Amino acid sequence: MTPADSIDFARSSIYVLLEIITPAMLTALVVGLGIGLLQALTQIQEMTLVFVPKIIAIFVVLLIALPFAGAAMSGLMNDIAQRIAAY
């Protein structure tokens, strides 16, 4: 395996990682901003108010995105297996 192949493999792995984690991170961002706005408007400064809705929202999004994540990881594994078989 050449250094260019290693870099290409790392790049594709990072791309798949970003594809898988993006829905959860965007959900955390949106829920965090919503809760922060609610806290600023009502002046309720409870620290635990942020965590429970964010955890529930991320869990739901991960359950919804699970088939997509599995397909993305399966595609990466097939690509890895084809590269191994080619050598």
VEXDREN-2710 file (C-alpha; in Angstrom, 1 decimal):
% VEXDREN-2710
k/r/px/py/pz
1/MET/0.0/0.0/0.0
2/THR/1.4/3.3/-1.0
3/PRO/1.3/6.5/1.0
4/ALA/-1.3/7.9/-1.4
5/ASP/-3.5/4.9/-0.8
6/SER/-3.2/5.4/2.9
7/ILE/-4.2/9.0/2.7
8/ASP/-7.1/8.2/0.4
9/PHE/-8.3/5.6/2.9
10/ALA/-8.0/8.0/5.8
11/ARG/-9.8/10.7/3.8
12/SER/-12.7/8.4/2.9
13/SER/-13.0/7.2/6.6
14/ILE/-13.1/10.8/7.9
15/TYR/-15.8/11.6/5.2
16/VAL/-17.9/8.7/6.4
17/LEU/-17.5/9.7/10.0
18/LEU/-18.7/13.2/9.2
19/GLU/-21.7/11.9/7.2
20/ILE/-22.7/9.7/10.2
21/ILE/-22.2/12.3/13.0
22/THR/-23.6/15.4/11.2
23/PRO/-27.4/14.8/12.0
24/ALA/-26.7/14.3/15.7
25/MET/-24.4/17.4/15.9
26/LEU/-26.9/19.6/14.0
27/THR/-29.7/18.4/16.3
28/ALA/-27.6/19.2/19.4
29/LEU/-26.9/22.7/18.0
30/VAL/-30.5/23.4/17.2
31/VAL/-31.8/22.1/20.5
32/GLY/-29.1/23.9/22.4
33/LEU/-29.9/27.2/20.7
34/GLY/-33.6/26.7/21.4
35/ILE/-33.1/25.9/25.0
36/GLY/-30.6/28.8/25.4
37/LEU/-33.2/31.2/23.8
38/LEU/-35.9/29.9/26.1
39/GLN/-33.6/30.4/29.1
40/ALA/-32.7/33.9/28.1
41/LEU/-36.3/34.8/27.5
42/THR/-37.6/33.4/30.8
43/GLN/-34.4/33.9/32.8
44/ILE/-34.6/30.3/34.1
45/GLN/-30.9/29.4/34.6
46/GLU/-31.3/25.8/35.5
47/MET/-28.2/23.9/34.2
48/THR/-29.9/20.5/33.9
49/LEU/-32.6/22.0/31.6
50/VAL/-30.2/21.9/28.7
51/PHE/-29.0/18.3/29.0
52/VAL/-32.2/16.2/29.1
53/PRO/-33.9/17.6/26.0
54/LYS/-30.6/17.5/24.1
55/ILE/-29.9/13.9/25.0
56/ILE/-33.4/12.8/24.1
57/ALA/-33.3/14.7/20.8
58/ILE/-29.9/13.2/19.9
59/PHE/-31.1/9.7/20.8
60/VAL/-34.2/10.0/18.6
61/VAL/-32.1/11.4/15.6
62/LEU/-29.6/8.6/16.0
63/LEU/-32.3/6.0/15.9
64/ILE/-33.8/7.6/12.8
65/ALA/-30.4/7.9/11.1
66/LEU/-29.3/4.4/12.1
67/PRO/-30.1/2.8/8.7
68/PHE/-28.2/5.5/6.9
69/ALA/-25.2/5.2/9.2
70/GLY/-25.2/1.4/8.7
71/ALA/-25.3/1.8/4.9
72/ALA/-22.5/4.3/5.0
73/MET/-20.3/2.1/7.1
74/SER/-21.1/-1.0/5.0
75/GLY/-20.1/0.9/1.9
76/LEU/-16.8/1.9/3.5
77/MET/-16.2/-1.7/4.6
78/ASN/-16.9/-3.0/1.1
79/ASP/-14.5/-0.4/-0.3
80/ILE/-11.8/-1.5/2.2
81/ALA/-12.4/-5.2/1.3
82/GLN/-12.1/-4.5/-2.4
83/ARG/-8.8/-2.6/-1.8
84/ILE/-7.5/-5.5/0.2
85/ALA/-8.5/-8.0/-2.4
86/ALA/-6.9/-5.9/-5.2
87/TYR/-3.4/-6.3/-3.6
END
